Amino acid sequence: MRNEGLVKLLSGEKRQLRDGPNPGQPSIAQPSPAQPSPAKPSQAQPSPAQPSPAQPSPAQARPGQASLA
């Protein structure tokens, strides 16, 4: 019974969204693709972070810097 009530509520909300804010839905859809776009540069940051772990590898060869690390 509860599931049926939820389905009715969801169907009613969907009807309201379809009837009223039709122009509002595409506006919401526009920022949603904009969110993964900043996520792409965040993935570009670990790419320079990979050479950074390559730097401590020569630092390990030097016992003085290894002691500081």
N, C-alpha and C positions, 0 to 999 in steps of 0.2 A: 504493500500500500504506500509506503514512504517513497519507493522508487517512482511510482506513478505520479505522486505529488511533485516530486523533483522534476520529472519529465514535463509535467504541465507548467511548472514555473520556468524551466529552461525554454520551453516552446514559447511561452508568453514573452519572456525577455527577448528572444530572437525576433519575435514578431515586432516588438517595440523598436528594436534596433533597425530592422528592415524598413519599418514604416517611417520612423523619424529620421535618425542620423545616418541616412545613406551617404551624404557627402562627408559625414564625420568618420565613417569607416575607412575610406581611402586616405584620409588625413592621418589616421592612426597607423595605417599600413605604410606610410612614407617613413616615419621615424623608425619603424621596426627594421627595415633594411639599412637604415643609417647606423644602427647599433652594431651590426657585424662589421661595418666598415672601420670603426675605431678598434674593433677586436683584431683586425688584420695587422695594423701597426704594432699592436701588443705582441703578436706572434713574431713580428720582425725584430723586436727587442731581444728575445732569446737567441736569435741568430748571431748577433754580435756578442752575446753572453757565452756562446760556445767557445770562441777564441780566448775569452777571459780564463776559463779553466785550463786552456793550453798554456797560459802564462805561468801559473804556479808549477807546471811540470818542469820548466827550466829553473824555477825558483827552488824546487826540491833538490836539483843538482847542486845548488849553492847552500851549504849548511847554515850560513849566516842568516839568509832570508828565511830559511825553513824554520829556524828557531823563532824568528819574529812571527811567522805565520802560526 
